[in-house]
Amino acid sequence: MKISEVSKNFGIPMSTLRYYERSGLFDNVKRINGIREYSDEDIHRLSLIITLKNAGFTLSAISNYLDLPVYGKQEKIKLLEKERTRLLESVHDGQKNIDSIDYLIYMLEKEK
């Protein structure tokens, strides 16, 4: 699949795909006459990158995850669990902020 097709199908700018390549998230996307041609393996890898990015992983964390060997299943699980814990802490902090705002609204409404 050409880079323009990948861009359109995934809703990702071509510049982002090139950036992912320069960042080392893709091994070597094949080129035919200088035009990037994404293989099924590249598409699968991009889907994983998007999933991890949407889950809140930084590009550095995604790179670390992708660099783990195929047989490094336990290491991948540990990395995912660590990121899950970070996200849960973020949700908890967000809920505390919502509670604070709700309290301020309550106090203002009580003043009438």
ABEGO torsion letter per residue (X at the ends): XBAAAAAAAAGBBAAAAAAAAAAGABBBBBBBGGBBBBBAAAAAAAAAAAAAAAAGBBAAAAAAAAABBAAAAAAAAAAAAAAAAAAAAAAAAAAAAAAAAAAAAAAAAAAX
